[in-house]
């Protein structure tokens, strides 16, 4: 977001948070329709982005406590943080999933970044649902 003010960046993050929460409901609905419940083991892959390598790396250090993360240059002047819970899985209820999305939005914002996309895979059901399927639907 080169050339944009701090206020515009904050407003953008807030708008994206609202979109992610809308997408969370859609993702869980699709997972549930595919047979996922609170006992199903899920693997989560996600992407965050930020305006500087330093900010993205600091976010990555925070998230590395619970998942594997990598940092790379993204399009334009952005930096990407890609993360996964693989090879480990976890179980989530619909409420846990929503709380996880809220956390991911908030922790990204704490580091001046944006929680972008995520996908959830249920290997036992051969099912993967991506938030990108529902992006911009709010």
PAZA-959046 format. One record per residue (C-alpha): x, y, z; residue in one letter. Coordinates in steps of 0.001 Angstrom, whole numbers, padded with zeros to 6 digits, always signed. Example, Ala and Ser with C-alpha at 12.3 -4.5 7.8 and 13.67 -1.06 7.14 Angstrom:
+012300-004500+007800A
+013670-001060+007140S
//
This chain:
+000000+000000+000000X
+002787+002302-000997X
+002013+005987-000641X
-001075+005419+001464X
-001483+006954+004857X
-001413+005017+008093X
-005133+005728+008483X
-005922+004216+005076X
-003893+001111+005953X
-005778+000721+009265X
-009130+001132+007498X
-008072-001441+004905X
-007142-003965+007630X
-010491-003388+009358X
-012379-003925+006091X
-010421-007113+005416X
-011138-008361+008957X
-014883-008022+008309X
-014477-009905+005025X
-012496-012697+006706X
-015218-013140+009341X
-017855-013400+006609X
-015682-015956+004814X
-015209-017944+008045X
-018921-018668+008217X
-018944-019748+004572X
-015865-021948+004975X
-017320-023714+008010X
-020660-024216+006282X
-018893-025873+003329X
-016807-028017+005672X
-019884-029116+007614X
-021711-029930+004378X
-018760-032166+003512X
-019033-034048+006802X
-016602-032125+009021X
-017485-031847+012695X
-015647-030908+015887X
-013922-034315+015934X
-012538-034175+012377X
-008791-033654+012144X
-008000-030644+009957X
-004832-029223+008448X
-004757-025457+007942X
-002696-023504+005403X
-002754-019709+005457X
-001260-016549+003977X
-000698-013124+005542X
+000868-010109+003881X
+002427-006871+004968X
+004175-003800+003642X
+007630-004658+004983X
+009826-007701+005379X
+010509-006793+009013X
+006819-006671+009945X
+006063-009951+008212X
+009060-011676+009808X
+008006-010494+013281X
+004503-011847+012680X
+006081-015090+011525X
+008134-015346+014721X
+004946-014979+016740X
+003011-017579+014739X
+005931-020026+014555X
+005109-021125+018099X
+002191-023182+016738X
+002845-023761+013036X
+005484-023794+010323X
+005940-020463+008520X
+007984-019091+005632X
+008481-015513+004475X
+008908-014446+000872X
+008709-011396-001339X
+005239-010959-002763X
+003790-008962-005618X
+004712-005308-005743X
+006254-004098-002529X
+004454-006617-000308X
+005900-009455+001726X
+004083-012748+002271X
+003957-015041+005255X
+002847-018550+004403X
+002008-020927+007210X
+000714-024399+007837X
-000220-026702+010675X
+001039-029649+008586X
+002110-032339+009199X
+000011-032013+012328X
-003697-031593+012400X
-006113-030160+014879X
-009778-030370+015692X
-012047-027332+015761X
-015696-026606+016339X
-017460-023893+014332X
-016915-021486+017259X
-013230-022461+017505X
-012796-021835+013789X
-014363-018371+014047X
-012171-017577+017077X
-009093-018726+015115X
-009968-016414+012195X
-010522-013520+014614X
-007169-014243+016260X
-005383-014433+012916X
-006866-011089+011849X
-005999-009428+015138X
-002468-010770+015481X
-001687-009811+011882X
-002954-006285+012582X
-000773-006134+015722X
+002234-006469+013400X
+000894-004104+010735X
-000063-006996+008442X
-003249-008475+006977X
-004586-012020+007315X
-005294-012848+003683X
-006476-016378+002932X
-006647-019850+004419X
-007676-023331+003465X
-008736-026213+005649X
-008224-029810+004647X
-009859-032874+006131X
-007691-035720+004801X
-010039-038395+006172X
-012834-036955+004021X
-010659-036002+001036X
-012028-032470+001431X
-010373-029053+001183X
-012177-025732+001479X
-010466-022423+000728X
-011532-018993+001918X
-010650-017713-001552X
-013788-019451-002842X
-015853-016939-000867X
-013548-013914-001067X
-015266-010584-001514X
-018697-012023-000850X
-019529-009707+002028X
//
